[in-house]
Amino acid sequence: MGNIKRKLFFLVAQPRSGNTLFASIMNQNKNIVATANSITLEIMKDLFFLKQTDVFQNFPDHKSLDNIIDNVFNNYYKDWPQHIIIDRGPVMLKGNLELMKKHFKANFKCIVLLRDLMDVLASYMKWYTENPDAFPNKQGLNTDEEKLSMIMDKEGGVVKELQAIKNSYNYPDMCHYVKYDDIVTSPEQEFRKIYQFMGEPYFNHRFDNLNQVEVNGLSYDDKVVGSNMHKLFDGPVRNVYNPYIERIPESIRKEYGHIKF
């Protein structure tokens, strides 16, 4: 399998923006895999930061270390059977993008999922309210304002992905933008556009009773973050009203409500 010629794409999106839905639909095509949360960029960064250590600087063999960094993606996905990889990693963060451009020797493009931030936060509220073991409930926080403020911490996944999306607008030729609301109202139309962007023939996807996401025999272990973090609805893909949108604290709306795509 190591000799498969692959195309690499990245999925850039906030949490709670349809990542799991996207992956469940896309992975029906056995030639394509949309990954779960990916560690490949973290591996590249960790290797790159070795250059700052005393051990490396005492014997700075850049060529050998760069060779490892150059081949992180090839080695990580070497035994995967799919020929198109959609890696879910924040490649559009400035440092990550610079690292990829320097060390990844092939072209890559990004599929960017967009969802209104208030809808993202309402989705978080529904999830942590209905699942007592969700991580926001284990931090000694009592109110929705406290929990949502923690979720919006500058080092957290939501804010980092917002930064990645914002930065992606500087590279329009590399990116294809998909709105969550469009996926859940016109899924076939949106996936046809995605296939056109990828330069691949359309696969006849189904858009109801979706399978929970599984990649090469592995599935999410949500005990790490709390039950049902990645559970999909039964029935057809559709837009489901979330009443928690009405419960977002006014202080959160004032601080973050201006963020639009």
ChimeraX attribute file (.defattr): number of C-alpha atoms within 10 A of each C-alpha:
attribute: neighborCount
match mode: 1-to-1
recipient: residues
	/A:1	11
	/A:2	12
	/A:3	8
	/A:4	14
	/A:5	10
	/A:6	17
	/A:7	16
	/A:8	16
	/A:9	22
	/A:10	22
	/A:11	28
	/A:12	28
	/A:13	25
	/A:14	25
	/A:15	21
	/A:16	21
	/A:17	21
	/A:18	22
	/A:19	22
	/A:20	21
	/A:21	23
	/A:22	18
	/A:23	23
	/A:24	22
	/A:25	21
	/A:26	21
	/A:27	20
	/A:28	17
	/A:29	14
	/A:30	12
	/A:31	13
	/A:32	18
	/A:33	23
	/A:34	26
	/A:35	22
	/A:36	21
	/A:37	15
	/A:38	16
	/A:39	12
	/A:40	16
	/A:41	21
	/A:42	13
	/A:43	15
	/A:44	21
	/A:45	15
	/A:46	12
	/A:47	16
	/A:48	16
	/A:49	11
	/A:50	13
	/A:51	18
	/A:52	11
	/A:53	10
	/A:54	10
	/A:55	10
	/A:56	14
	/A:57	12
	/A:58	9
	/A:59	9
	/A:60	14
	/A:61	11
	/A:62	12
	/A:63	9
	/A:64	10
	/A:65	15
	/A:66	16
	/A:67	11
	/A:68	15
	/A:69	22
	/A:70	18
	/A:71	14
	/A:72	18
	/A:73	18
	/A:74	14
	/A:75	12
	/A:76	12
	/A:77	17
	/A:78	15
	/A:79	12
	/A:80	16
	/A:81	17
	/A:82	21
	/A:83	16
	/A:84	20
	/A:85	21
	/A:86	24
	/A:87	24
	/A:88	23
	/A:89	23
	/A:90	26
	/A:91	25
	/A:92	28
	/A:93	19
	/A:94	13
	/A:95	10
	/A:96	18
	/A:97	17
	/A:98	13
	/A:99	17
	/A:100	20
	/A:101	12
	/A:102	12
	/A:103	17
	/A:104	16
	/A:105	10
	/A:106	10
	/A:107	11
	/A:108	15
	/A:109	20
	/A:110	26
	/A:111	21
	/A:112	22
	/A:113	22
	/A:114	22
	/A:115	21
	/A:116	16
	/A:117	21
	/A:118	20
	/A:119	17
	/A:120	18
	/A:121	21
	/A:122	19
	/A:123	19
	/A:124	21
	/A:125	22
	/A:126	14
	/A:127	20
	/A:128	20
	/A:129	15
	/A:130	12
	/A:131	15
	/A:132	13
	/A:133	17
	/A:134	21
	/A:135	16
	/A:136	23
	/A:137	17
	/A:138	12
	/A:139	11
	/A:140	9
	/A:141	13
	/A:142	11
	/A:143	11
	/A:144	18
	/A:145	15
	/A:146	16
	/A:147	20
	/A:148	19
	/A:149	14
	/A:150	15
	/A:151	18
	/A:152	17
	/A:153	12
	/A:154	12
	/A:155	10
	/A:156	11
	/A:157	16
	/A:158	20
	/A:159	16
	/A:160	19
	/A:161	20
	/A:162	22
	/A:163	17
	/A:164	23
	/A:165	24
	/A:166	13
	/A:167	16
	/A:168	23
	/A:169	13
	/A:170	11
	/A:171	11
	/A:172	12
	/A:173	10
	/A:174	15
	/A:175	22
	/A:176	17
	/A:177	18
	/A:178	18
	/A:179	16
	/A:180	23
	/A:181	17
	/A:182	16
	/A:183	20
	/A:184	18
	/A:185	13
	/A:186	15
	/A:187	19
	/A:188	18
	/A:189	11
	/A:190	18
	/A:191	20
	/A:192	17
	/A:193	15
	/A:194	17
	/A:195	14
	/A:196	12
	/A:197	15
	/A:198	18
	/A:199	9
	/A:200	11
	/A:201	9
	/A:202	15
	/A:203	15
	/A:204	11
	/A:205	15
	/A:206	14
	/A:207	17
	/A:208	13
	/A:209	12
	/A:210	17
	/A:211	16
	/A:212	17
	/A:213	24
	/A:214	16
	/A:215	15
	/A:216	10
	/A:217	6
	/A:218	9
	/A:219	12
	/A:220	16
	/A:221	12
	/A:222	14
	/A:223	12
	/A:224	11
	/A:225	13
	/A:226	19
	/A:227	18
	/A:228	17
	/A:229	20
	/A:230	21
	/A:231	14
	/A:232	17
	/A:233	15
	/A:234	11
	/A:235	10
	/A:236	12
	/A:237	20
	/A:238	16
	/A:239	13
	/A:240	8
	/A:241	8
	/A:242	12
	/A:243	12
	/A:244	17
	/A:245	16
	/A:246	10
	/A:247	10
	/A:248	18
	/A:249	14
	/A:250	12
	/A:251	11
	/A:252	17
	/A:253	13
	/A:254	9
	/A:255	10
	/A:256	13
	/A:257	13
	/A:258	10
	/A:259	11
	/A:260	10
	/A:261	11
